[in-house]
Amino acid sequence: MVIRRRKQIRLKKYDYSDVGWYFVTICTQNREYILGNVVDGEMILNEFGKIINKKINELIKYKNVDVDVYCVMPNHIHLILIIVGADPRVRPISNNGFNDLGSTQGSTPTSNPILGEYIKRLKTLTTYIYIKNVKNNNWPKFNKRLWQRNYYEHIIRNKFNLNRIRQYIRDNPTNWEEDRNNLSPEF
């Protein structure tokens, strides 16, 4: 019997509680279309997609995290999460709307939750809500997991990269036909 090890996608020796900007993609299990559909280049959220949208916006209630931009797609979510060193409502912001990237790396107190904890909270809460709706509102059942076990993350290191990723997220519904997460059969 061969024991398979999961591929480690995190950077070794990187502290994911450090102040920083992170591009995150969370996929549904088996890339199931459970969040809505793209129609004519526009994402139309279903009821669960609207709940996801609300819960992403509520992430800011947690200390030391902010959401820059995000997009809910039929079977995945893209977002830029910002781990900040102070409460988002009191931290200094530059004129262009974001802190200087990378200049405060490593200055976060060690009590900060790591990036993965915010993702876990989002997945756990939304799975609980979905299960409740399966029982009470006859939503479609899912097999074992609602979300894929892991998530993709990329550390954003400069303004050029930040702006490129922001544009990618904003354009995601428009580019859905070419998206690798679009598993719908071609006509």
C-alpha positions in Angstrom: 0.0 0.0 0.0 1.3 3.4 -1.0 0.7 6.3 1.3 0.3 9.5 -0.7 1.4 12.8 0.9 -0.5 15.9 0.2 1.5 18.4 -1.8 2.6 21.3 0.4 1.8 24.6 -1.2 2.8 26.9 1.6 6.2 28.6 1.7 8.5 27.0 4.3 9.5 29.2 7.2 7.0 32.0 6.1 4.9 33.4 8.9 1.3 33.6 7.5 0.3 35.9 10.4 2.8 38.5 9.2 1.4 41.8 7.9 0.8 41.3 4.2 -1.5 41.0 1.2 -2.6 37.6 0.1 -4.4 36.5 -3.1 -6.6 33.5 -2.1 -8.7 31.1 -4.2 -11.1 28.8 -2.5 -12.8 26.1 -4.7 -15.9 24.1 -4.0 -15.5 20.3 -3.7 -15.2 18.8 -7.2 -15.7 22.3 -8.6 -19.5 21.9 -8.1 -21.5 24.9 -9.3 -23.2 25.8 -6.1 -22.7 29.6 -5.9 -24.6 30.8 -9.0 -23.9 31.2 -12.7 -22.2 33.5 -15.1 -24.7 35.0 -17.6 -23.4 37.2 -20.4 -20.1 37.9 -18.5 -21.9 38.8 -15.3 -21.9 36.6 -12.1 -25.5 36.0 -10.9 -25.3 34.8 -7.3 -27.8 32.2 -6.1 -29.0 32.2 -2.5 -25.9 30.4 -1.3 -23.7 32.7 -3.3 -25.3 35.7 -1.7 -24.6 34.2 1.7 -21.0 33.7 0.7 -20.8 37.3 -0.4 -22.2 38.5 2.9 -19.8 36.3 4.9 -16.8 37.6 3.0 -17.8 41.1 3.8 -18.2 40.1 7.5 -14.5 38.9 7.7 -13.6 42.5 8.7 -15.2 41.9 12.0 -12.2 39.8 12.9 -9.3 41.6 14.3 -6.3 42.2 12.0 -7.9 41.3 8.7 -9.4 43.3 5.9 -10.7 42.4 2.4 -9.5 44.3 -0.6 -11.4 42.9 -3.6 -13.1 39.6 -4.2 -15.3 37.8 -6.7 -17.6 34.9 -6.0 -17.8 32.6 -9.1 -20.0 29.5 -9.7 -17.5 27.1 -8.2 -14.8 29.2 -6.5 -14.0 32.5 -4.8 -11.1 34.8 -5.4 -10.2 37.4 -2.8 -7.3 39.5 -1.6 -7.0 39.4 2.2 -4.9 41.8 4.1 -3.4 40.8 7.4 -2.8 44.1 9.2 -0.9 45.0 12.3 -3.6 47.1 13.8 -7.3 47.2 13.8 -8.3 48.1 10.2 -10.4 51.1 11.3 -7.3 52.8 12.9 -4.4 51.8 10.7 -2.8 54.5 8.5 -3.8 54.3 4.8 -1.9 56.1 2.0 -3.7 58.3 -0.5 -4.0 55.5 -3.0 -6.0 53.4 -0.6 -3.6 50.8 0.6 -0.7 50.5 3.0 2.8 50.4 1.5 3.2 46.7 0.5 6.0 44.8 2.3 7.3 47.7 4.3 5.8 46.4 7.6 6.5 42.7 6.9 7.2 40.9 10.2 5.9 43.7 12.5 2.7 41.8 13.4 2.3 40.7 17.0 2.5 36.9 17.3 -1.1 36.8 18.6 -2.4 37.4 15.0 -4.4 34.5 13.5 -2.7 33.1 10.5 -4.2 33.4 7.0 -5.4 29.8 7.1 -7.5 30.5 10.2 -9.5 33.1 8.4 -10.1 30.7 5.5 -11.1 28.0 7.9 -13.6 30.3 9.6 -15.2 31.2 6.3 -15.4 27.6 5.1 -16.7 26.2 8.5 -19.3 28.9 8.9 -20.6 28.6 5.3 -20.6 24.8 5.5 -22.7 25.0 8.7 -25.2 27.4 6.9 -25.4 25.1 3.9 -26.1 22.0 6.0 -28.8 23.9 7.8 -30.4 24.8 4.5 -30.1 21.2 3.2 -32.2 20.1 6.3 -34.6 23.0 6.4 -34.9 24.2 2.8 -34.2 21.2 0.6 -30.9 22.5 -0.8 -29.0 19.9 -2.8 -26.9 17.5 -0.6 -23.2 17.3 -1.0 -20.8 14.4 -0.7 -18.5 14.6 2.4 -17.2 18.2 1.8 -18.6 21.4 0.5 -15.2 23.0 -0.1 -12.0 21.5 -1.3 -9.7 20.5 1.5 -7.1 23.1 0.7 -7.0 26.6 -0.9 -4.6 28.4 -3.2 -2.7 31.4 -1.8 -0.2 33.8 -3.3 1.8 36.4 -1.3 1.4 39.7 -3.0 4.8 41.4 -2.8 4.5 44.7 -4.8 2.0 47.2 -6.2 2.4 45.9 -9.8 1.4 42.4 -8.7 -1.4 43.8 -6.6 -2.9 45.7 -9.5 -2.6 42.8 -11.9 -4.4 40.4 -9.4 -7.1 43.0 -8.7 -7.8 43.3 -12.4 -7.8 39.5 -12.8 -10.4 39.2 -10.0 -12.6 42.0 -11.5 -12.4 40.5 -14.9 -13.1 36.9 -13.8 -16.8 36.8 -14.7 -16.1 38.4 -18.1 -13.4 35.8 -18.8 -15.4 32.9 -17.5 -15.6 31.1 -20.9 -11.8 30.7 -20.9 -11.4 30.1 -17.1 -9.8 26.8 -16.1 -12.4 26.5 -13.3 -15.2 26.6 -15.9 -16.0 22.9 -16.2 -19.2 23.4 -18.2 -19.3 21.4 -21.4 -18.7 23.4 -24.6 -21.6 23.8 -27.0 
